[in-house]
Amino acid sequence: IILGIVCTGLAYILYFRLITRAGASRAIAVTYLIPVFGMLWGSAFLREPITSNLILGWGVILFGVAAATGVLRLEAGRALIPVAADAPRGSQASRPSW
């Protein structure tokens, strides 16, 4: 019981710190990654096979997280553009020079 209370309490503290520092929209992206880590732990501890479908699923999940958090942005008529971490949104510094 103590282990459950301590682990859950620590997880809540870390999660709310993440919300404070990164914002709610980026913090919720952590929950999208749960299936990826579940598959990794299943492979590591239960020797479950990692198939091409799982890897494809990881790619879809990671693409969705990157798009939802603003790491990748789709501009009209252009390809996906990685956003510079230190540049404010919409500034010229966040756009590639090509």
C-alpha positions as CSV (number, residue, x, y, z in Angstrom):
1,I,0.0,0.0,0.0
2,I,2.8,2.4,0.9
3,L,4.6,1.7,-2.4
4,G,1.4,2.4,-4.3
5,I,0.8,5.7,-2.5
6,V,4.3,6.9,-2.8
7,C,4.6,6.0,-6.5
8,T,1.3,7.5,-7.4
9,G,2.0,10.6,-5.3
10,L,5.4,11.0,-7.0
11,A,3.9,10.6,-10.4
12,Y,1.3,13.3,-9.7
13,I,3.9,15.7,-8.4
14,L,6.0,15.2,-11.5
15,Y,3.0,15.5,-13.8
16,F,1.9,18.8,-12.3
17,R,5.4,20.2,-12.4
18,L,5.5,19.2,-16.1
19,I,2.2,21.1,-16.6
20,T,3.6,24.1,-14.8
21,R,6.8,24.2,-16.8
22,A,5.7,23.0,-20.3
23,G,2.1,23.9,-20.4
24,A,-1.0,21.7,-20.5
25,S,-1.0,21.0,-24.2
26,R,2.6,19.7,-24.1
27,A,2.1,17.8,-20.9
28,I,-0.9,15.8,-22.2
29,A,1.4,14.5,-25.0
30,V,3.0,12.3,-22.3
31,T,-0.2,10.2,-22.2
32,Y,0.0,9.6,-25.9
33,L,3.4,7.9,-25.4
34,I,2.0,5.3,-23.0
35,P,1.3,2.7,-25.7
36,V,4.9,3.1,-27.1
37,F,6.4,2.4,-23.7
38,G,3.9,-0.4,-23.0
39,M,5.1,-2.2,-26.1
40,L,8.8,-1.6,-25.2
41,W,8.3,-2.9,-21.7
42,G,6.3,-5.9,-23.0
43,S,9.2,-6.7,-25.4
44,A,11.8,-6.2,-22.7
45,F,10.2,-8.1,-19.8
46,L,7.7,-10.5,-21.4
47,R,9.6,-11.2,-24.6
48,E,6.7,-10.1,-26.8
49,P,7.8,-9.8,-30.4
50,I,8.1,-6.3,-32.0
51,T,6.5,-6.6,-35.5
52,S,6.5,-4.1,-38.4
53,N,2.9,-3.2,-37.5
54,L,4.1,-2.1,-34.0
55,I,6.9,0.0,-35.5
56,L,4.4,1.6,-37.9
57,G,2.2,2.3,-34.9
58,W,5.1,3.9,-33.0
59,G,5.7,6.2,-36.0
60,V,2.1,7.3,-36.2
61,I,2.0,8.0,-32.5
62,L,5.3,9.9,-32.5
63,F,4.2,11.9,-35.6
64,G,1.0,12.8,-33.8
65,V,2.8,13.9,-30.7
66,A,5.2,16.0,-32.7
67,A,2.3,17.6,-34.6
68,A,0.2,18.2,-31.5
69,T,3.1,19.8,-29.5
70,G,4.1,22.0,-32.3
71,V,7.5,20.4,-33.1
72,L,6.3,19.8,-36.6
73,R,4.0,22.3,-38.4
74,L,2.3,22.1,-41.8
75,E,2.1,25.3,-43.7
76,A,-0.3,25.7,-46.6
77,G,1.3,24.6,-49.8
78,R,4.5,23.5,-48.1
79,A,6.0,20.4,-46.5
80,L,6.3,19.7,-42.8
81,I,8.7,22.2,-41.2
82,P,10.6,21.5,-38.0
83,V,10.2,24.4,-35.6
84,A,13.3,25.9,-33.9
85,A,13.0,25.4,-30.2
86,D,14.3,28.8,-29.3
87,A,12.3,30.8,-31.8
88,P,8.9,32.3,-31.0
89,R,6.0,31.0,-33.0
90,G,5.3,32.8,-36.3
91,S,8.7,34.6,-36.3
92,Q,11.0,34.6,-39.3
93,A,13.6,32.8,-37.2
94,S,11.4,29.7,-36.9
95,R,11.2,29.3,-40.7
96,P,13.9,27.8,-42.8
97,S,15.9,30.1,-45.1
98,W,15.4,28.0,-48.2
